[in-house]
Amino acid sequence: MIIGIIADSHDNVPVVKKAIAFLNEKNVNMVIHAGDYVAPFTVRLFKEFNCPWIGVFGNNDGEKKGLTVVSENRIQEPPYELNLGGKSVYIAHDIFPEFPDGNVPGRDIIISGHSHNASVEKRGNQVYINPGELCGYVSGKCTIALLDTEKLEAEIVEIK
């Protein structure tokens, strides 16, 4: 499976639209958002995905009721766990409150956001993915990640 991973979109609507178009063009099987959508009007755009999507709330997602309604219950409280293609997936906006050392045991794929720093790190049989910030407000780069669950490999992609 190819999974598109997004975090920290922070209502940057033009870039969200570009990311949706890019991920649809790549024919990803699913999209995961690691939080900080901010407003429901941004999440409304996610109906344009050609695949299922899910996500977790971030620390800037104050309007949870509106986000829940607009997302049709696709946004969950973190951490959220699921199985994709036989791989265990852990999704949180920020992993450090639960795992201060940054190590999340017993999962194959760990997805987080919050730091706005894009990274892919292999640790033994695990892959840790932070897609960076889709909004581009902090780093100046609008990034997402693409994950191949079969190969357990991910790459950071800049959305321009």
Residue pairs with C-beta under 8 A, 6 or more apart in sequence:
1 29
1 30
1 84
1 85
1 148
1 149
1 150
2 26
2 27
2 28
2 29
2 146
2 147
2 148
2 149
3 28
3 29
3 30
3 31
3 32
3 84
3 146
3 147
3 149
4 19
4 23
4 26
4 28
4 30
4 31
4 32
4 144
4 145
4 146
4 147
5 31
5 32
5 33
5 34
5 111
5 129
5 131
5 144
5 145
5 146
5 147
5 154
6 19
6 31
6 32
6 33
6 34
6 55
6 131
6 134
6 144
7 33
7 34
7 35
7 36
7 58
7 93
7 112
7 113
7 114
7 130
7 131
7 132
7 133
7 134
8 34
8 35
8 36
8 58
8 113
8 114
8 116
8 132
8 133
8 134
8 135
9 15
9 16
9 19
9 33
9 36
9 37
9 38
9 42
9 134
9 135
10 36
10 37
10 38
10 60
10 133
10 134
10 135
10 137
11 37
11 38
11 39
11 41
11 42
11 135
12 134
12 135
12 136
12 137
12 142
13 41
13 42
13 45
15 134
15 135
15 136
15 142
15 159
16 42
16 45
16 134
17 45
17 48
18 142
18 159
18 160
19 134
19 142
19 144
19 159
20 45
20 46
20 48
20 49
22 144
22 157
22 159
23 31
23 49
23 51
23 144
24 48
24 49
24 50
24 51
26 146
27 50
27 51
28 51
28 146
29 51
30 51
30 52
30 53
30 54
30 84
31 46
31 49
31 51
31 52
31 53
31 54
32 53
32 54
32 55
32 89
32 91
32 111
33 46
33 53
33 54
33 55
33 56
33 75
34 55
34 56
34 58
34 91
34 92
34 93
34 111
34 112
34 113
34 114
34 130
34 131
35 55
35 56
35 57
35 58
35 59
35 61
35 78
35 92
35 93
35 113
35 114
36 58
36 59
36 60
36 61
36 93
36 113
36 114
37 43
37 55
37 58
37 61
37 67
37 75
38 60
38 61
39 63
39 66
40 63
40 66
40 67
40 69
40 70
41 70
43 67
43 70
43 71
43 75
44 70
46 53
46 71
46 74
53 74
54 74
54 75
54 76
54 80
54 82
54 91
55 71
55 74
55 75
55 76
55 91
56 75
56 76
56 77
56 78
56 79
56 80
56 91
56 92
56 93
57 64
57 67
57 75
57 76
57 77
57 78
57 93
58 93
58 94
58 113
58 114
59 93
59 94
59 114
61 67
61 75
64 75
67 75
68 75
78 91
78 92
78 93
78 94
79 90
79 91
79 92
79 95
79 98
80 90
80 91
80 92
81 88
81 89
81 90
81 91
81 107
82 89
82 91
83 89
84 109
84 149
85 149
85 150
86 149
87 108
87 109
87 149
87 152
88 106
88 107
88 108
88 109
89 107
89 108
89 109
89 110
89 111
90 104
90 107
90 109
90 110
90 111
91 111
91 112
92 98
92 111
92 112
93 112
93 113
93 114
94 112
94 113
94 114
94 115
95 102
95 104
95 110
95 112
96 102
98 104
102 128
103 123
104 110
104 126
104 128
107 126
108 125
108 126
108 127
108 152
109 126
109 127
109 129
109 147
109 149
109 152
110 126
110 127
110 128
110 129
111 129
111 130
111 131
112 128
112 129
112 130
113 130
113 131
113 133
114 130
115 130
116 132
116 133
116 137
116 138
116 139
117 130
117 132
117 139
118 130
118 131
118 132
118 133
118 139
118 141
118 143
118 145
118 156
119 128
119 129
119 130
119 132
119 156
120 127
120 128
120 129
120 130
120 145
120 154
120 155
120 156
121 127
121 128
122 128
122 152
125 152
127 147
127 152
127 153
127 154
129 145
129 147
129 154
130 145
131 143
131 144
131 145
131 156
132 139
132 141
132 143
132 144
132 145
132 156
133 139
133 141
133 142
133 143
134 142
134 143
134 144
134 159
135 142
136 142
136 143
141 158
142 158
142 159
142 160
143 156
143 157
143 158
143 159
144 156
144 157
144 159
145 154
145 155
145 156
145 157
146 154
146 155
146 157
147 153
147 154
148 154
